[in-house]
């Protein structure tokens, strides 16, 4: 086993506290990529890729954003040293010319792509990369993901030296892919308003209702834009998105509702249903008896009928959790404990824990699915003799109440999805199980021996590779499942519709190369319009 340089807890301090940890909840942020043909279509060079977005833009600043829309749009505008393909979460060079070259256990060098230029005409230099990294790492939301990297330094204009905090850090490219590069000296206001990047597209016009991107004339990478415009209509209302897609106003529709899938598919659209990490999770208040008892927590897990939830609430578009990671994700392994509905086992475990069912407070956010799940949990627990009440508020109000320390809740039901930043297990584990507000304040589990063991294993895995690393992550999954302090009830699926065949599209135009992804946002690099 490779030796590590730093202790687990000190390297996993979430710098920003409650606000950053709840950001994803406020913003709502697998398989092989394939290419679709456009029927018998031909290239529509100079066309417009038109998109119906389910999410509204907020903060475009790449050093801080957790906005579902802005993260996705920024993929097209700002490059990193490396990019992440959200179809399978593989990494690939963007501004880098290749993989990092390892100098010793904690030092790597990376060379920039020759001739890389921002859309404002300025050459991309190592100094731009260093400043982008430093400012991103200073942000609370991103800090926890970037703590394994101590620093970036400009060796010269085209070369960067990376110093890691972990010996032989195995996820360097994945972490560097989180940092989007912008011109040094750009103000935060400029980044939040209209960021400048070196990617194939550049922002042209941004309003609350529409966002337009045009090709970056200075781009010299391998994924050049082949159309004249990438146009987003902000259509947060599902009916409005559906109407635009049916009429052919949009070529791609994000977040197709379950009741609309058959209709849009029968109209001729290609529908992509992708299993994602996106969770609807349960969290226990372990500072309060009896939830400081693992047997009592496990009893509740067995009492919840997740199969019924998937049928009644998700219309089949979700999967029960057999591990912290979804089944078809990279690095999946089944956990040592898999919770399936078993009311008798739940009753037996409650008796074993010495729990007499009584009053119980369920908190949930105002996410439609979380609200419906809370109602079912209320009913499932009533069968055990609990008298459960439900307190439903916005994400901000929910977490403010919990973080204040005075809220006497028992259980929280809420959504979350950090996979918009990537899907390596450490990133997904670190979001809820890093040494941050979730475990130190919200669950109260952060002082336990099991939590300390988990932190040590998570850090150990960072310096490992292959089967050795997988075995360590498996131990992490098992600890999380067995203790079930904060655990997925279901992992949701994402449904996207697109006009892939120009001969059936109402506009006579289709999109070639597009595939839906399992998280929020849409990915158009390598796509182009075609005509019948």
Beta strands, then each sheet from edge to edge (+ up, - down):
strand 1: 42-43
strand 2: 48-53
strand 3: 82-85
strand 4: 90-93
strand 5: 101-104
strand 6: 107-111
strand 7: 149-156
strand 8: 159-164
strand 9: 201-206
strand 10: 210-215
strand 11: 229-234
strand 12: 252-253
strand 13: 270-284
strand 14: 318-320
strand 15: 359-365
strand 16: 387-393
strand 17: 411-416
strand 18: 486-498
strand 19: 509-512
strand 20: 528-531
sheet 1: 1+ 20- 19+
sheet 2: 9+ 10- 11+ 2+ 12+ 18- 13+ 17- 15- 16-
sheet 3: 9+ 10- 11+ 2+ 12+ 18- 14+
sheet 4: 3+ 4-
sheet 5: 5+ 6- 8+ 7-
end
